[in-house]
Amino acid sequence: MTQIESRFLYKYRGVDENTQEGKNSQLYYLKKQIEDDLIYFPTPAEFNDPFDCAPVISMHSPSLSYEQFEKILIEHSKNNNIDITEIQLKERIKELYGKPVLPIELLNTPLNFRKTTHMYCISATCKSILMWSHYASHHQGVCLEYERNGFLAEALPVKYKASRPTQFLFDTSPLIDQVKKSLLIKHEDWEYEKEWRVIENNSTKTEYLIDAKSLKRIILGANIKDTIKEEIINSANKRKYPPAIVQARLCEKTYSMVIPDE
């Protein structure tokens, strides 16, 4: 399913005050994000879905002819200065053509992007009951509303499908196009998240600054504690451009969230 273009994007944040494994608490990092516009870019290896960014790996696309495959591998061998004779290379090409699916763990190639690509994941909705439960401390956290401009204008929508994408080691299409497709496809079970992603390929940076004017609203969870609420408001008031602050509530008649406009 293709997502509709969205003017605003939303980040659900937890407010757990406990620290684990020497790291600061969720609340600490949330306040840093509100006060300093500092966001963290994890790698797919840190995601909660083990299938995320883990495509099926195949040697080449079914449409690739033997002649095309041979040409690509010969060029690959020359470009990478592979020490192999022409006879050995042609024998190797015969062995590899039509090779079945390969386990990604065995590949020492740029396809190991689960550990090298950094992404910022954000949603097109602030009214997901499940996301408030899963990512915002059971409705005790917050949801940050950002206008999709500047840095976030680069966000791309995730597509949700029943089948896993296939990544081809050798193909006529550029590898970067295949990688991007793999980074933007998730199983349809996750469709409720309406996720968008900002992707940084082969970057060692894990923290980025968002334009200070992008944060428009802080939506407090329906069950947020008064002490946490006060801390969030104090952090918001330290900003040069303070956002609007509203509080979500549970609808009294339906399974839905009510979010005030202002």
Secondary structure in CASP SS format (residue, H / E / C, confidence):
PFRMAT SS
TARGET T0000
AUTHOR 0000-0000-0000
METHOD secondary structure of the structure
MODEL  1
M C 1.00
T C 1.00
Q C 1.00
I C 1.00
E C 1.00
S C 1.00
R C 1.00
F E 1.00
L E 1.00
Y E 1.00
K E 1.00
Y E 1.00
R E 1.00
G C 1.00
V C 1.00
D C 1.00
E C 1.00
N C 1.00
T C 1.00
Q C 1.00
E C 1.00
G C 1.00
K C 1.00
N C 1.00
S C 1.00
Q H 1.00
L H 1.00
Y H 1.00
Y H 1.00
L H 1.00
K H 1.00
K H 1.00
Q H 1.00
I H 1.00
E H 1.00
D H 1.00
D C 1.00
L E 1.00
I E 1.00
Y E 1.00
F C 1.00
P C 1.00
T C 1.00
P H 1.00
A H 1.00
E H 1.00
F C 1.00
N C 1.00
D C 1.00
P C 1.00
F C 1.00
D C 1.00
C C 1.00
A C 1.00
P C 1.00
V E 1.00
I E 1.00
S E 1.00
M E 1.00
H E 1.00
S C 1.00
P C 1.00
S C 1.00
L C 1.00
S C 1.00
Y H 1.00
E H 1.00
Q H 1.00
F H 1.00
E H 1.00
K H 1.00
I H 1.00
L H 1.00
I H 1.00
E H 1.00
H H 1.00
S H 1.00
K H 1.00
N H 1.00
N C 1.00
N C 1.00
I C 1.00
D C 1.00
I C 1.00
T C 1.00
E H 1.00
I H 1.00
Q H 1.00
L H 1.00
K H 1.00
E H 1.00
R H 1.00
I H 1.00
K H 1.00
E H 1.00
L H 1.00
Y C 1.00
G C 1.00
K C 1.00
P C 1.00
V C 1.00
L E 1.00
P C 1.00
I H 1.00
E H 1.00
L H 1.00
L C 1.00
N C 1.00
T C 1.00
P C 1.00
L C 1.00
N C 1.00
F C 1.00
R C 1.00
K C 1.00
T C 1.00
T C 1.00
H E 1.00
M E 1.00
Y E 1.00
C E 1.00
I E 1.00
S E 1.00
A C 1.00
T C 1.00
C C 1.00
K C 1.00
S C 1.00
I H 1.00
L H 1.00
M H 1.00
W H 1.00
S H 1.00
H H 1.00
Y H 1.00
A C 1.00
S C 1.00
H C 1.00
H C 1.00
Q C 1.00
G C 1.00
V E 1.00
C E 1.00
L E 1.00
E E 1.00
Y E 1.00
E E 1.00
R C 1.00
N C 1.00
G H 1.00
F H 1.00
L H 1.00
A H 1.00
E H 1.00
A C 1.00
L E 1.00
P E 1.00
V C 1.00
K E 1.00
Y E 1.00
K E 1.00
A C 1.00
S C 1.00
R C 1.00
P C 1.00
T E 1.00
Q E 1.00
F E 1.00
L E 1.00
F E 1.00
D C 1.00
T C 1.00
S C 1.00
P C 1.00
L H 1.00
I H 1.00
D H 1.00
Q H 1.00
V H 1.00
K H 1.00
K H 1.00
S H 1.00
L H 1.00
L C 1.00
I E 1.00
K E 1.00
H E 1.00
E H 1.00
D H 1.00
W H 1.00
E H 1.00
Y H 1.00
E H 1.00
K C 1.00
E E 1.00
W E 1.00
R E 1.00
V E 1.00
I E 1.00
E E 1.00
N C 1.00
N C 1.00
S C 1.00
T C 1.00
K C 1.00
T C 1.00
E E 1.00
Y E 1.00
L E 1.00
I C 1.00
D C 1.00
A C 1.00
K C 1.00
S C 1.00
L E 1.00
K E 1.00
R E 1.00
I E 1.00
I E 1.00
L E 1.00
G C 1.00
A C 1.00
N C 1.00
I C 1.00
K C 1.00
D H 1.00
T H 1.00
I H 1.00
K H 1.00
E H 1.00
E H 1.00
I H 1.00
I H 1.00
N H 1.00
S H 1.00
A H 1.00
N H 1.00
K C 1.00
R C 1.00
K C 1.00
Y C 1.00
P C 1.00
P C 1.00
A E 1.00
I E 1.00
V E 1.00
Q E 1.00
A C 1.00
R E 1.00
L E 1.00
C C 1.00
E C 1.00
K C 1.00
T C 1.00
Y C 1.00
S C 1.00
M E 1.00
V E 1.00
I C 1.00
P C 1.00
D C 1.00
E C 1.00
END
